[in-house]
Amino acid sequence: MLIVAVLFATVLFRFAIVLAVVYRILPATRICPHCANDLTLIRHPILRRLIPPVEHRWCIGCGWNGLVRRPPRPPGFSQSRVISRAARS
């Protein structure tokens, strides 16, 4: 039983390393890696719930699309300044 636990822990450790490396490889900017245009956010409610630190973006200029890391919020940003859709109407 100990051997099974060690092998299972090894597989989980490898999986965690691969996820960390893939996350670090993703671009962290909102600028297209091919043509340097701004990227447009494509909203995916399922992706947002499953993997919150990742966004799907698309470049209008060259047509590139892919996953990018969500950039950190600006220093003065507070959640109270965000107006919800229900509050606007």
N, C-alpha and C positions, 0 to 999 in steps of 0.2 A: 504493500500500500504506500509506503514511503517513496518508492521509485515512481509510482504514478503521480504522486503529489509534486515531486521534483520535476518531472517531465512537463507536467501541466504548468507549473510556475515558469519554467523555461520558455514555453510557448507564449505565455502571456507577456513575459518580459520582452521577447522578440517583437510581439505585436505592438507593444507600447513604444519601443524604439523606432519601429517603422512609422507609426503615426506621428511621433515627434519630428522625425526627419522630413516627412512629407509636408507637415505644417510649416516648418521652417523654410522649405523650398518655395512655397507659395509667395507670390509678390505681395508686398504690404502697402502698395500705393494705389491711388485711384487714377493712375496714368497708364495708358496702354504700353505694354512692353515692346510693341512693334513700331508704332507710329507716333507715340507721345501725345495722343489726344486724350481728352477726358473719357473715362469709362462711365457707362450708364448702368445703374443698378437694376437687376432683374429680380423681382420679388418672388420668393418661393417660401410659402408659409411652412411647409414640411421641412425644408432644408434649414430654415431659421430655427426651428425647434430642435432638430436633431443635432446640428453642428452650429451653435450660435456664433463662434468667432470667425466663420467663413461666409463670404458673400459670393454670389454669382453675378458677374459683370460682363458687359458687352461694349465693344468699341464701334461707334457709328462710322468712323473714318475708314478702317480697314476690315471690319467685320470679325475681329478677334473676339472670342468669348471664352470665359473660363472662371475658375475659382480664384479668389484673392482673399488675403487675410483682412479682416475688418480693422481699419486703422484706429489707433487710440483716440479717445475724445479729447477735444481741446481743453486746456487747463481751466478755463472759466465756464465750462459747460455744466449745467445742472439739469436734472430731469424735470424740475418744476417749470423750466422755460419752454419745454416741449408742449405744444398744444395738441390735444387729441382731436380726432375727426369729429367725435360727438360734441366736443366743446365749441368747435367752430361753427356748427350749424344751429 
